[in-house]
């Protein structure tokens, strides 16, 4: 949690802090009057998605203006390296939207590309579990074979040897969502051997929140890896308050000796893609395959039947970015569907098809009391769960959540 604040002078020599205390009477080439201001180290954005922003906005104003000097990327199972196969194809489409292109395949090459971009801040990155699966298995919805798992382990080991900080899963996002507990534990053996960290966007943040937390604790127990639970929350009004159960589960594991932490964003809205409203089975094969599948009325009917069970709060889902339809930004799916004379599912499927699956949303699904409850825990850090933004250039498009 850090030390309490104190009034003091700070002396800096050749870019390094050389003294903190009373330095009155000492001469300096430059004096900065910081009375009644906070002098602090640069902040770490422990959960960022700025993996590709670095190549189009080296100034990183949206981070620096908040005092952030290090962003941790590769979260939620999706990273920009290493990439091949389906992972490379989908990354190339994302980079093309930003008017840039990929010059790397390995993690070392990605790190070199980041250095060459000369960003104003520092970056580090996980290896994405979903990215590994795309490299080795494409978008298939099954457990890996023994050889496929061995290949993923080898890719992960090489990437960590080249500087990656660990593995991140995104267990609501296919193809990471197709992964099993056994598979993740086997991958985390590699992470633990190299002193890395396992971070997870857990499999469920609603009715099965506690079970999803427990799954990742079990991965930690089996592999002895350090565990980071990403953006800890309870999503959906009927699940508000469940964070008390999930934090009790985390704290019991910590008391038993498991090295587990969590992070959160200090907002009551998530920021993700409209594709998250489509069931996992419909994503098999990747984003373009999903869009082709959504053209089938029978597929839409099956999804609609599932919604009877799970429900969707369309009036809480706001479009943040739809590049071919900028007029959608800032409006709810419920409102846009009503205006188009469609039901929300039909409208969402059509919007995803038109944009090759790339529509960003803001989902107002959390409760302020839950946010404050989680924030008070000493093992919880703050992250933006955002990519860098700017009021100009490719990163200025849309109306993102102010995170």
N, C-alpha and C positions, 0 to 999 in steps of 0.2 A: 504493500500500500504506500510505500515511500515514507520519508521523514516529514515531520511537521514543518510548516513554513517558518522562515526566520529572516530577520533583516541583516543583510551583510553586503560587503563589496565583493565583486568577482574580478579577479585579475586573469587576463588572457595573454599568453606569449606564444607567438608563432602558431596560432590556431588552436592552442591547448589551454585548458583551464589550469592555472598554476597556483592559485590561492583563492580561498573563500573565507572571508572574515573582514577584519578592519585593516584596510590598506591605505589609510589616510597618511599623507605625507610622501607617498611614493609617486614618482613621475611616470607619465604614460604618454605615448605618442598620440593616443586618442582617448578621450573621455566620453562616456555615454551616460547621461543623467537618467537613471531608471528609477528614481524615487517614486514610491507608491505604485510601482508596476511589478508584475510577476516576471522573474527571470527563471527559466526552467529549461531542461534539456528538450530537444525535439521529441514530439510525441510519436508513438508507434501506432499506426492503423493496423491492428492485428488481423483484421478481416476485410480485405480489399479485393476488388475485381479490376484493377488497373493494368492487367497483364499486357494489353495491347495499346492502351492509352499512351504509353511511353513513346510510341513511334509516331504519334501525331501531335503531341502537346508536351514538349520537353519542359515547359515552364511549371506545370503542375500547380497552378495558382489555387485550385480548389482544395488542395492538400496544405500547401504552405500557408495560406491565409488562416488556417486553423492550427498552425503550429506543428503540423505533421511533417516529419522528415524521413520516415521509413514506412513503406507500405508492404504488407504481406499479401502476396498474390497466389494464384493457383488454388483458390478455395472452392468448396462445394463440388468437388470431383472434376472440375474443368480447369485445365492449365494449358499454356501455350507451348509447352515442351515437356518431354520429347513427343514428336508427332510423326505419324506415317499413316497410310491408308485413309480410312474414313476420318480420323482425327485431323489429318492434314487437309483433306477436302473441305471439311466444315470450317476449319480455322481460316483457310484461304478465302472462303465466302465472307466471313466476318471481317477480315482485314480489307477486302475489296470495298466494303461499305464505308470504311474509314479512309479510303483512297490511299491505301498503302499495301505492301505485299510482304510475304514471308521470305526470309533469306536463310532460314535455319531448319534443321530437323532434330538435332540432339539438344540436350539441355545446355551443354557448353556453348553451342553455337547461338542459342537464344540469349544466354548471359552476355556473350560478346556483342550481340546485336543491341541489347539494352545499354551496354557500356558505350557503344558507338553513337547511340541516340543522345548521350550526354544529358540525362534528365537532371532537374534541379533537386531531386530527392533521391533516396536510396530505395532499392527494391530487393526483396527476396521472394522465393516462390516454393510452394509445394509441387509435387507431382500429382496430377489429377487421376483419381481412380477410374472415372469415366473415360478420361483420355487414354489411359493404358488399355482399357477394354476396346476402345475404338481402334487403337493401333493394332491390336492382336486379334480381336474377334469381330471387328466391325460393330454392328449394332444389334447382334443377336441376343435374344432373351433366354439365356440358359447359363448354367454353370460352366466354367472353363474346363477343358480337358487337362490332363496332367501336363502335357506339353505346353498348352497355352498358358497355364499358370506359371510354369517354369520360365516361359518367355517374358511374361509380365514382371516376374520377380527380377529377372536379369535387367530389363529396361529400367526398373525402379532403382536397382543397385547402381547401375551406371550413372543415372541422373543424380543420385545422391552423392556419388563419388565426384561428380562434376559441380556440386554446389547446391542442389536442391535440399530443402530443410526437412522433408518428410513426405507423407502421403496425406491427401485430403479426399474424402469421399463425399458424394452428394446423393444420398440414398432416397431422395424423392425424384431425382432427375435420371432418366434413362440415358446411357446404359449402366451408370453406376447403380441405379435402383435394381438392376438384375443381379447384382452381386450378392453372394451369400456371406454369412458370418464366418464360415470356415475359410472362404477365399480371402476375406479381409484380414483374418488373423494370420494367414500364411504370408500375405504381403507385409503385414506389420512386423513379422519376424525380421524382415530385411531392414525395416526402419529402425527397429530397436537395436539391431547389431551395429548400426551406424550412429546411434545416439540421437536419432531424429524424433519427430513429433507426428502423431496421427491426429488429424482434425476431421470432424464429421458434421456435415449437415445431415442430421439424423433422419431415420426412415419415416417418422410420423411426428408431427407437432400438434396433433389434435387429440382425439379420443385415445390413441395408443401411445401417447407421449412417454409415459413411464416405461413401457416395454421397449420403446425405441432408444431411450437413454440406457436402459439395462443392456441392450444388445452391444452398444459401444463400450460399456464397462466390461462386458465379457471379453470383447476383443482385447482390451487392455490387460485383463487377467491372464488370458492365454499367451499373449506375446510379450507381456511385461513392458509394453511400449507406453510412453506418456500419451495421455489422451486429452484432446481439446474438443469440447462440445460447442459447436458453432451456433451463434445467435440463439441462445437459449430462450425459449418463449412457449406460450400456449396460443395456438391460432384458432380463431373462430369463437364467437360469443358463447356457445354452449360448453367450450373448454376453458374459459377464463377461470383462473384460480388453480388450475392443475399444476402450475409451477411450484406450488407448495409441496405437492407430492414428488415432483421430479427433483426438486432441490434436496428433499429429504433422502431420496435415493442416491444422489450424488454425494451427499455428506456422509452417508453410511459407508459408501465405498472409500471415501477419503479417510474416514476414521479407521477403516480396515487396512490402510496402507497403500491404496491405489493412487497413483500419481495422475489425478484428473483435475482439469480446470475447465472453465467455460468462458465464453464471451457473449456479448449482446450488442445490439444497436439501441440507442436510447429513443426509439420511436415506436409508435403504435401502428405503423404501416410497414409492410415488406415491399421489396422491389425485386421483381423477377420477370419471367416471360409469360405471355398468355398461354403458351404451350403447356404450362404446368396444370392447366385446367383439363387437359386431355389425359385419359388413363394411360398408365405405363405401357400396357400391351399394344397400344396404338402407335407407340414411338419406335417399335422394333425396326431396325435398319437405318435409323437416322432421321434427320429433320425432313429431308425431301421425301423419303419413303412415307413418313407420317402424313405429309400433305397430300400425297397421292391417295393414301388410304382414306383420308377425310372426304374425298370426293364421292365415296361410295355411300348411298343412302342407308344401306344396311349397317355400315359401321356407325353412322350417326345415330341410328335407332338403338344400337347396342349401348352406345355411350349415354344416350338419353335414359335408357332403362337403369343404368348404373347411377345416374344422378338422382333417381328416385330414392336410392339408398343413401347416397353421400351428401346430396344437396350442393348448391353453389349460391353464394351471396353476390349475385351479379351487380347489385347496386353499390357494393363496396369495392368493386374492381374498376380502376381508372386507367385508361390508356395513357401511357407516358411517351411512347414513341411508336409511330407506324410510318415509315419513311415514304411510302407511296401515298399515304393519306394523312398529311400533317394536320388536317382539320379534326382528326380523331383525338388528338392530344388534349388531355385535361378533362375528358368526358368519360362517364361510366359506360360499361358494356350494356347495362340495362337501358340507358338512355339512347345509345346509338342503335341498339337492336329495335327499340320501339319506333324510332324515327325511320328505320329501314323497313318496317313492317315484318320483321323476322323475330323468332324467339332467340334468346341469348346464345344458345348453343349453335344454331344455324349461323348466326352472325359471326361468332367466334371462329367457327370452322372456315367460313368464307374469308375472314380477315387473315387467318393463318395461311391459307392457300395463296392468297394474293401476295403475301410478304415472305413466302418460302419459310414459314414458321417463325419468323423473327419479328415479333411484336412485343414491346416492353410494357409492363403494367406496374401500377402501384396498388397494393391490396391492403385496405384498411381493416385489419383482422385482429389486432391486439388490444389489450386493455392497459390503461395507464397504471393502475394499481399493480398489475403483474410486472410491468417494466420496472417500477420502483422497488418492488420486492426483490427481483433478481439483481438489480443494480447494487443493492446494499450488501451483497455477499462479497467477502474479501477475496475470493478466488475467481471473480468475474471481471474480465477486462472489457474495454469498449472498442468496438470496431464500426466502421461506416457501412460495411456490406454494399459498397458502391464503387463504381469506377470514377476516374477523374472526369470532371466536366469543365467547360469553359464557355464564356459568353460569345465565342467566335469559333470559326472553323468547324471541322467534322464533329467535335464533341459538344457543339451548341444545339444540336437538333433535339426537338421534342420538349416535353415538360416533365423532367424527372422529379422524383421526390427530393426535397431539400435535405439530402443526407451527405 
